[in-house]
Amino acid sequence: MSPTTTAQTSTGPGAAPAPRPVLAGIPAYVPKPPAPPAEGPSHRLFLNENPYPPLPSVAETLARAATEAHLYPTIQPERLTHALARRLDVPPAHLVTGPGSVGIYQQIGQALLEPGDEVVYAWTSFEAYPIVTRMAGAVPVEVPLAGGVHDLDAMAAAIGPRTRAVLLCEPNNPTGTAVGAARLERFLDRVPGDVLVVLDEAYFEFHRSPDAADGVALYRERPNLVTLRTFSKAYGLAGMRVGYAVAQAPIAEALRKCAVPCGVGRLAEEAALTALEVEGELLQRVERIVAERERTREALLGLGWEVLPSETNFLWLPAGRDAERVAAGWERRGLLVRAFPDEGLRVTVGTPEANDLLLTAAKETVPPAR
C-alpha cells in the first residue's frame, strides 16, 4: 500500500471516527456558568423546579427503594404504566414512558422523523425542539410568537407538503402563556391527519384558565396527536426523570420500540407511584405555587415591570436587551434566573422567601423601557 493510500484511510492510533455532520449545527444545552458570590443564600429560579422537597411519604419510598438500587428495573415501568392508565382512564397500550419528556422527544425523533422532513414549532419555545429536530436530520420551521403567545394561524400556514410534525408547548415555555382549548382545537382541525402533533403539557397542573386544554381528552379522537406530561414540575420529581406520553396504539408502539431499555429507573418508578397515591397532597402545594405566582406577578406589575400572564410555575419578563444585565445584577443578590439574550427573563416561582427577595431586587432595579 502506498503512503498516499495510507494517509487517505486515516488508520493508526491517531485516527478517530467522524461524528455525523448534522451534529455541527445542533444547539446544545449549556450549563449555567458559576455566578459571582451572592450577598446571601442563593435561590435557584432558573430551571422551573418545584421549590418544595419530596413529601415525607415519597422520601420514605425512595429510602426503601434505595436498598434495591443494585437491581435492574424492568425494561419498561409496567407498574407505573398501569397506574397511569387507571388514573387517566386510557389503555396501557396507549402509554409511553421515558426519562423525562425530553427522553420521549428523542423517541419521537427516532421513530417518526426522516432526514429532510420539516418540523413546525413556535419560537421562542422549549429549547429541546431545535435539538431533537436537527438530531433527526429534519428541518426546523420556526414560527415567531405573537405577543409571547403561539401564533396558531401562522403555524397552520407554515405546514406544507414536507411537514412531518408540529411541536406545541401548552402552556408555553419560556413565556408561560397559553392559547386555550378552543383555539387549540380549531388549530388541530386544520392540521392534516398525516402530520404528527406533539402537545407538550409539562405545566398542565398549573393552568387555571376555564378554557384550559386537556390533551388526554383530545387525543382520544385524534390519531395524529401525542400528549406529553411529566412528574418533574407539579409532582416535584425533577431529579427522578419520569415523563410519559399518551397516544393512539400505532404511535405509542413505535415510540416504545425506540425507548432506552430501563430508561425509568427503579427509584424513579417507585417515587412516581407514591406521588400518584398522594396526588391530592401534592396538588395542594401546586395551589400554593399558583397563589405565589399571582402575588408575585401583581407586585411586579405594581413596580412598573412588564410581566406576561402565566399559566405555569414561572413568570416571563420581556426585558429585551436588558435581560442579561438584569439577570447578572440579581444573581449577585442570590437570585439565579434565566436570561434569554435580547428577549427576556424567565423566573421560576420559588418559596415566599425567594419571591420576596425577587420583589426587593425588582424594586431596586430600573425596569427596562417598554
Residue pairs with C-beta under 8 A, 6 or more apart in sequence:
22 115
22 134
22 135
22 137
23 135
25 134
26 130
26 131
26 134
26 135
27 127
27 130
27 131
27 134
28 131
29 127
29 131
32 46
32 336
35 42
35 331
35 332
35 336
36 331
36 332
37 332
38 331
38 332
38 333
38 334
39 332
39 333
39 334
40 333
40 334
40 357
41 334
42 334
42 335
42 336
43 334
43 335
43 336
43 350
43 351
43 353
43 354
43 357
44 336
44 348
44 350
45 314
45 335
45 336
45 337
45 338
45 347
45 348
45 349
45 350
45 354
45 358
46 336
46 337
46 338
46 346
46 348
47 238
47 338
47 348
48 173
48 233
48 312
48 313
48 314
48 346
48 348
49 232
49 238
49 348
50 233
50 234
50 235
50 236
50 238
50 285
50 289
50 313
51 289
51 348
51 349
51 350
51 351
51 354
52 236
52 285
52 351
53 59
53 236
54 62
54 236
54 237
54 271
55 236
55 275
55 278
55 281
55 282
57 274
57 277
57 278
58 236
58 237
58 271
58 274
58 275
58 278
61 270
61 271
61 273
61 274
62 267
62 270
62 271
64 270
65 266
65 267
65 270
65 271
66 267
68 266
69 266
69 267
71 266
72 262
72 266
73 262
73 264
73 265
73 266
73 269
74 262
75 261
75 262
76 97
76 256
76 259
76 263
76 264
77 97
77 264
77 268
77 269
77 272
79 269
79 273
80 97
80 242
80 264
80 269
80 272
80 273
81 92
81 95
81 97
82 92
83 273
83 276
84 90
84 95
84 244
84 276
85 91
85 92
85 94
85 95
87 276
88 95
88 216
88 246
90 216
90 220
90 246
91 249
93 249
93 252
93 253
94 219
94 246
94 247
94 248
94 249
94 252
95 244
95 245
95 246
95 252
96 104
96 107
96 244
96 245
96 246
96 247
96 252
96 255
96 256
96 259
97 104
97 242
97 243
97 244
97 245
97 259
97 263
97 264
98 104
98 106
98 107
98 243
98 244
98 245
98 259
98 260
98 263
98 264
99 241
99 242
99 243
99 260
99 263
99 264
99 268
100 230
100 232
100 241
100 242
100 243
101 200
101 202
101 228
101 229
101 230
101 232
101 243
101 244
101 245
102 128
102 243
103 241
103 243
103 259
103 260
103 263
104 228
104 243
104 244
104 245
104 255
105 128
105 132
105 198
105 228
106 132
106 135
106 258
107 255
107 256
107 258
107 259
108 132
108 165
108 196
108 198
108 226
108 255
109 132
109 133
109 135
109 136
109 138
110 136
110 258
111 251
111 254
111 255
111 257
111 258
112 164
112 165
112 196
112 251
112 254
113 119
113 133
113 136
113 137
113 138
113 164
113 165
114 136
114 137
114 138
114 164
115 136
115 137
115 138
116 137
116 138
116 139
116 162
117 136
117 138
117 139
117 162
117 163
117 164
117 165
118 138
118 139
118 140
118 141
118 160
118 162
118 163
118 164
119 129
119 133
119 138
119 139
119 140
119 141
119 163
119 164
119 165
119 166
119 167
120 141
120 143
120 155
120 158
120 159
120 163
120 165
120 166
120 167
121 129
121 133
121 140
121 141
121 142
121 143
121 155
121 166
121 167
121 168
121 169
122 142
122 143
122 144
122 145
122 150
122 151
122 155
122 168
122 169
122 172
123 129
123 142
123 143
123 144
123 145
124 145
124 174
124 175
124 340
124 343
125 145
125 150
125 167
125 169
125 172
125 173
125 174
126 167
126 169
126 172
126 173
126 200
129 140
129 167
130 140
130 142
133 139
133 140
134 140
138 164
138 165
139 162
141 158
141 163
143 150
143 151
143 154
143 155
143 158
144 151
144 154
145 151
145 172
145 175
146 154
148 172
148 175
148 177
148 308
148 316
148 318
149 172
149 175
149 177
149 178
149 179
150 168
150 169
150 170
150 172
150 177
150 179
152 179
152 183
152 184
152 186
152 187
155 166
155 168
155 187
156 187
156 190
156 191
159 166
159 190
159 191
159 192
159 195
163 192
163 195
164 195
164 196
165 195
165 196
165 197
165 198
166 191
166 195
166 196
166 197
166 198
167 198
167 200
168 184
168 187
168 197
168 198
168 199
168 200
169 200
169 202
170 178
170 179
170 184
170 199
170 200
170 201
170 213
170 215
171 177
171 178
171 203
171 206
171 207
171 310
171 311
171 312
172 178
173 200
173 202
173 203
173 312
173 314
173 346
174 314
174 316
174 338
174 340
174 344
174 346
175 308
175 316
175 344
176 203
176 308
176 309
176 310
176 311
176 312
176 314
176 315
176 316
177 308
177 309
177 310
177 311
177 316
178 207
178 209
178 212
178 213
178 311
179 187
179 213
180 209
180 211
180 212
180 213
181 211
181 212
181 213
181 214
182 211
184 199
184 213
184 218
185 213
185 218
188 197
188 218
188 222
188 225
191 197
191 224
193 223
193 224
194 224
195 224
196 224
196 226
196 251
197 222
197 224
197 225
197 226
198 226
198 228
199 213
199 215
199 218
199 219
199 225
199 226
199 227
199 228
200 228
201 213
201 215
201 227
201 228
201 229
202 228
202 229
202 230
202 232
202 233
203 233
203 234
203 311
203 312
203 313
204 212
204 214
204 215
204 229
204 234
205 233
205 234
205 283
205 286
206 233
206 234
206 286
206 289
206 290
206 293
206 311
206 312
206 313
207 213
207 311
207 312
208 290
208 311
209 311
212 311
215 225
215 227
215 228
215 229
215 246
216 227
216 246
218 225
218 227
219 225
219 226
219 227
219 246
219 247
219 248
223 248
223 250
223 251
225 247
226 245
226 246
226 247
226 251
226 255
227 245
227 246
227 247
228 243
228 244
228 245
229 243
229 244
229 245
229 246
230 242
230 243
230 244
231 237
231 240
231 242
231 243
231 271
231 272
231 275
232 238
232 240
232 241
232 242
232 243
233 313
234 282
234 283
234 286
234 313
235 272
235 275
235 279
235 282
236 275
236 282
236 285
237 268
237 271
237 272
237 275
240 265
240 267
240 268
240 271
240 272
241 264
241 265
241 268
242 264
242 268
242 269
242 271
242 272
245 252
245 255
246 252
247 255
264 272
275 282
289 313
289 349
292 349
292 350
292 351
292 352
292 355
293 310
293 312
293 313
293 314
293 315
293 349
295 355
296 315
296 349
296 355
296 358
296 359
297 307
297 309
297 310
297 315
299 359
300 307
300 315
300 317
300 359
300 362
301 307
303 359
303 362
303 363
303 367
304 367
305 317
305 362
305 367
306 317
306 318
306 367
306 368
306 370
307 315
307 316
307 317
308 315
308 316
308 318
310 316
313 348
313 349
314 346
314 347
314 348
314 349
315 346
315 347
315 349
316 344
316 345
316 346
316 347
317 326
317 344
317 345
317 346
317 347
318 343
318 344
318 368
319 326
319 339
319 343
319 344
319 345
319 368
320 342
320 343
320 344
320 368
321 342
321 368
322 368
323 339
323 340
323 341
323 342
323 343
323 344
323 345
323 368
324 339
324 341
326 339
326 345
326 365
326 368
327 337
327 338
327 339
327 345
328 339
329 361
329 365
330 337
330 358
330 361
330 365
331 337
333 357
333 361
334 357
335 347
335 354
335 357
335 358
335 361
337 345
337 346
337 347
337 348
338 345
338 346
338 347
339 345
340 346
347 358
349 355
350 358
